[in-house]
Amino acid sequence: MKSVNQVLVLLFLSILSTCLPLSISAQAESSDTKARALLDKVKKLYESYGSMESGFALTLKMAEQTKEEVQKGKIFQQGGNYRVEMGKQLILSDGKAVWHKEDNIVRIMDANQKMGDAMMSPKDLMNIYQKKEYTYAISGENAESWSKKATIITFKPNSRKGEYTQIKVAIDQKTNQVVSITAFGKDQSRYKLSLEQPVANKKYAIEFFKFDKAKFPNVKVEDLRID
């Protein structure tokens, strides 16, 4: 089973896709200028959303397994707040704290707190790209999911120390929305996040991004916050 932190890398790449072009656009000049221009369009689109929600399917193909595993869920994001629903997992953040519920345990952490092997914060995830470890280029196009024609941008690490050999992002040519993100592991594993077309600009109460223990009276709470 894929660890939660690696799964969330893919999930938050989609949630925080507005930040992706900001960091990669300053990378080496060897990166594709057409790819950078397309990513700028993606950035502009997602920045225009006051909120966003999208269903997703996460397909995991582990190196030691012959069959793929598919997990489905939903992502909600509004400003610095987010909510991820996936099977028995529920991950919530109001920008100040993060609640991670899995089975009958809820762990509470500061939003900017290092979460260890079990989970990575959005800040941790964005540091992956702020380090400018990838170059990128348009590598093709295809029809995928709801997109009749999607442009594929391939990111390759500049160092051999990274966990992934490459990451492919499919962007719909008509809407500039992200269709899928696929990461290829060094161990021959593959993780693909397929996103439904997003619903934008719905308004959510802040409580939607907080954990309500009254709704889960039997869960054990572990407060890992520093203060």
Secondary structure as UniProt FT lines:
FT   HELIX           4..15
FT   TURN            16..19
FT   HELIX           20..24
FT   TURN            25..26
FT   TURN            29..30
FT   HELIX           33..47
FT   STRAND          52..61
FT   TURN            63..64
FT   STRAND          69..78
FT   TURN            79..80
FT   STRAND          81..86
FT   TURN            87..88
FT   STRAND          89..93
FT   STRAND          97..102
FT   TURN            103..104
FT   STRAND          105..110
FT   TURN            111..112
FT   HELIX           116..118
FT   HELIX           122..130
FT   TURN            131..132
FT   STRAND          134..144
FT   TURN            145..146
FT   STRAND          147..157
FT   TURN            160..161
FT   STRAND          164..172
FT   TURN            173..175
FT   STRAND          178..185
FT   TURN            186..187
FT   STRAND          190..195
FT   STRAND          199..200
FT   HELIX           206..209
FT   HELIX           213..215
FT   TURN            217..218
FT   STRAND          220..223
//
